Each structure stands twice: as structure tokens, then as C-alpha cells.
């Protein structure tokens, strides 16, 4: 897509980049260019920008690119990345308004100082907007359990507020409208003493450090758990978990190109350096087929895969 005249002829208080390489901001460090990357300064300018985008042009919020695999041929259309001006954390009575651009870990720490417990967010990569869209969670907790309402805009830039009774959260998904861009949410966390929250976060961080490749280029959990729930802190042997199926299939350390199954946690795929998105996706598909052949369980991708394959 060329530099569209309707963008160039209008001033937007935000940042517009053309043919921006997603690999520069992807946690996996892979991915081709997005046609247009827009980082709005505020809600009004996000809405105004979207109102100029032709209906046939794809628009996609990309959060922190922590759970996203953009193929090597790039992403057509417009990618929206919310930043610092969407990172408010505001107490309202016994509830808290969270900007969608906040990093989840930052929210957990900030709220612990105020005596609000969203400690499980401390170990979840990415932003609040992305967490809400996919109902992120761990250790038996989900962000959707605390959401009271959501604000955002649709593809045409129309603002709306969605109350909790109209939102259905399920394991790693929600019924939010397609192309809806979450800009903020009201949550109602439990109150707890700061010291107790900090202890919980320390325990979760310690467990993550011991069991996950935290210093590698990954996208977090690659596949959803077949039993439809997050792992608990003390995982029951009866739980049907993606990592366990991959492990029992003997795939720790399996490589395709420069992509590898983590030897520390087999539900994590690692970019060893120089991997392509094709390497990562091919390895994921190899895992799915191998697990299915052995256990007749087809793993579903948790990582979101979008974009075009690169043509030779």
C-alpha cells in the first residue's frame, strides 16, 4: 500500500511509519513490514485517524507484539500501537481505570502500592489492551474476572463503552467486536495488604524464572491448553496441558532453521538468532502434527499469526 493521500493531506497528532519492519518491535524479533504503523497521541486523534481509513483497508491493534507472529511477507493495512498516552492508572472509588497501553507487569506493581491485588499480571508480557482482548491469565486467574467495563473505538473511529454484562470472557478469548480497539478498562481488584501482594508476586516471578526461558526471544505460551484453562501454581497431574503433551512427544530442543522448542519449557518457541517467521510457524505446525499423531489431540495456537507469506 502506497503512502495514502488522505493521511498525508491531514495532520495527525501521532506517529505514522510506512513499511515498518515488525521485527523491530516483535518479542520474537521476526516479521515482515506493516504497510502503515500508527501510534496515536490520544483517543481523539486515534478516532480521527480511523475515520479516514477506507473501509477496505485492514486495521489491527498490535499491543506490545508479545503474542503476535507476523509472517515474513508483512502485514497489509494499518497496525495501531497504543503507547504512553494510553497508560493512565486512575482510582475511582473501589475500582481502577487502566489505559490499554499500560504494560501488564507495570499495572501489577503500581496497584500493589495502592493495596490492589492483580499480582498475576506481574508475570504476563504485553499490554492491558492485549490482555483484555484475549482474556490473558495464569495460575488460575484471568483479567476478565476483574473487568467491569471497557472503552474503545471501532474500525471507523466510533467510540463506545461496553459494560460487563455484555462481555463474555472465555479461556484466551472474548466476544469483543472484530476490529474493536480497546483503549481503557475499569477493573475491580481485591484489596489486600501491600506486603502480601508483593510476596505473591515474588513467588510467581520465582516460579516463572525457574520454569520459563525469560531471557530468550519468545512469544510466551505458543499453544492453548486443551483442557481450556491456565495452569495453576501447583499444577495437578490430571490437567491436560500443552507443554506436557509436547514434552511427552519428545520435542524439547527440536529445531527448524533458527527456531527451537525451549528445553526449559516446551510450550515456548525460541528465536535462536536469525530465525524467520516461517521457521517459527513451521516448527509450531510440526509440533501440532507430532502431538496429534501420538495423542490424537490437535493443539490450538495461542500466538496470533497474521500477514502474508514471503514469496521467493
N, C-alpha and C positions, 0 to 999 in steps of 0.2 A: 504494500500500500504506500503510495507516494505521500509527501507532505500535503495533507489535505488543506485546501484553501480556507475552509471555514474555521480552521484552527489558527492559521497564520493571519487571517484578517481580523481576528478578535484577540483582545488582551485578556489573559487569564492569570490570576494571581496563583501561580503554581509552576511546577517544572514539567516541561514536555521534552522527552527524548525520543528521537526516531531511530529505528533499527537498533534498539538497545539490547546488548547481549545478556540474556537472563543468567548465564553462567557467572556473571559478576556479582549477583546478589543471591543466587541459589545456595542453600546449605549443602547441596550435593556437588556444587561447583560444575554443573553441566547445564546444557540447554542452549538452543539457538536464539536468535534475536526476536524480540517482540516488535511488531510494527510501530506501535506508539506506547510509551510508558508515561503515564501522567501521575504526578504527585501533587495533589491539591493542598492549598494552604488552609482552607476551611470548608465547612459544609456548603455555604452559599456558592462558592466557586466550583466545588465538585458538581453541584446540581446544575449550574450554568454550563459547565463544560459538557456534561452528559446530554444536555438539551440540544447541543449542536451535533452530536454524533448521529450519523444516518442510521436508520433502523436496521439496515442490512449488515452493519459493522458489529462484529462480536466485541463485547465488553466483559472483562473478567477481573474481579479483585484478586490480588495475589498475596496479600498479607506479608509475611516475612519470607516467603518462599521456603519455608521449613518443611512443608508436607506436599511439595509440588515438584513434579518431574515434567519439564518442558522438553519436548523432543528436539532433535538436532536441527530440524528444518525450521524451527522457530514457531512463534505464536502469532497467528493472524489477528488483526484488530487492535484493540486497546486494552492494556493492562493498567489497573488502578492500584496504586500503592499508597496507603494512608500512613502518615508519619507523625512527627511530634505535635502538630496542631490538632491531632485527634487522640491525645493522650491524657485527657483530664481524668482526675480521680476525685470525685466530689461527694461528700457525705450529705445525705438528705434524710433526716430523721434516722431510722434504723436501717436505711438502705444506702447503697453507694452507686453513683453513676460512673461508669467506666467508658472512656473513649476506646474505640475499636483499634486504634493504633498502638495502644499500650502493649508492651511485651508481657506475656502471662506471668513470667517469673518476677518481673518488677511489681506487678499488682500484688502478688502474694506477699512480698516483703513489705511493701507500702502499707497494706491493710493490716499486717501483723503488728505494726507500730501503733495502729489505732484500735487494736483488740478485736479485729475481724478475722475469722478463720477461713481462708481459701488456700490453705497450705499446699494442697495437692497441685496447685498451679505452679508451684516453685520448680517442679521438675518437667514441666511441659514446655517445649520450644514453641516459638511463634507468637502471634498476637491474639488479643482478645477477640477481634473480629473473626479470625480464622477459627479460633476455639469454639465460638458460638455456632458458626456455620456448620461445623462437623460434630458438635457436642463432644468436645475433647474431654478426656478424663483419664484417671489412673487410680489404682489402689481402691477401687470401688466407688470413687467419686466422679461426678460429671458436672460440667459447667451448667448444663441445662437445669440441674436440680435447684439452682440458686437464682436463675433469671426470672425477673418479674415483668419486664417489658424490653422491647428492642426498638431502636430508631434507625432509620436508614433511608436510602433512595433507590428507586428502580432504574432501569436502563435509560429511561427518558429523563431522569433527574427529578422525578416527583418524590417528595418527602412523605414518609408515613411512619406511624408509631404502631407497633403490634403488641398487644397485651398478651400476658402469659397464657390465658385460656385459649388463645388462637394459635399457639405454637405447640407443635408436637415434637418432642425430642426423643430420639431413639439412639441405640448404640451407633456411634460415629455418623449420625445424620440428623437432619431436622426437616420440617416441611416448609422452611422459608422459601418464598417465591424464587424461581430461577432468575438469575442476574440481579437479585437483590443485594445491595451493598450495605452491610451493617456498619453504622458509624458510631453507635454508642449503645449501651445497655444499662438497665437498672438491675442490680443484683441485691439479694438479701442474705448475706453470710451470717453464720452463727457467731455470737460474741464469745470470746474466750480470753483468758489472760495471755499477755504477750509472751511470757516465758514458756507457757505450754505450747503455743503455736510455734515458737522458734525451735522447741525440742522436736516437734513433729516434722518440721521442715528439715532439720538436721538429719533425722533418721531416714527420711525419704531421699535426701541427697546422698547419704552414705550408701544406701541400697542401690541407687542408680549408678554411682561411681563403681561399685563392686560388680555390677551385672551388665552394664551397657558401655559401648565404645564412645564415651563422651568427648574424646579428643580427636575423633576421626570425622571425615566429611560424610555425613549420613543425612537421611530424611526421617530419622526416628523409626517407629514401627512401620514395616513395609506392608504387612497384611493384617486384616482384621482377624480377631479371634473367632473361630467357628461357633463357639458357644454364645456369642453375642454379648460379651461383657468384658470389661477391663480386668486385668489381673489384680488380685488382692495383695496386700503387703505380705501375708503368709499364704502363699498360693496352695490351694488344695490339689492333691494329686488327681482328683477326679475331673478337674477343669480341663476342657478341650482347648488348648492354646496353640496358636500358630507356631510359636517358637519351638514348642515341644514336638510338633509334627515334623517340622523342618529338621530338628536335631535328630529325631529317630530315623529320618530318611538318610542321615549321614552326610548332610550338606554343609556343615561348618567348614569354612575355608574354601568352598567351591568358588572358582573364578571363571569369568568370561571377560576377555580383554583385560581392562584395568578395573573391573568391578569385582567385588568379592563379598561372599557371605561372611559376616563377622564371626570370628572364632569365640568371641566373648558373649554375644547374644545373636543367635541365628535368625532372628526376625529383623535384623538390621543389615542393610546393604551398604558397603563402604566403597567410596571412590579412592582407590589407591594412589591416584595422581595421574591425570591424563585420560581418565575414563570418558566415554561418550554417553549421552543419554541412551543411545541404542544398546550399549554394553549393559547399562543398569536395567533397562526394561527386558532385555533378552535373558539376563540372569534371573530376574523375577519370574518370567514365564517358564523358565527351566525348573525353578523351584515348584511352581504351581503344578506343572505336569508330573514332576517326580513324586510329589506328595500324593497326587491323585492316583497315580499308578500303584502306589503302595497301600494307601488307606482309603481310597475312593472318597476323599474329601477335597473339593476344589476350593482353594483359598481365594478370598476376595481381596483385591488391592485396597489398602488403606491410603497409600500415597496416590494423590490425584495426578493422572497422566493426561497431558493435553498437547496440542500442537501438531505440526507436520513432521513426517519423517524426512530426513535429508536425502535428496536424490543424488546419486553418483554421477 
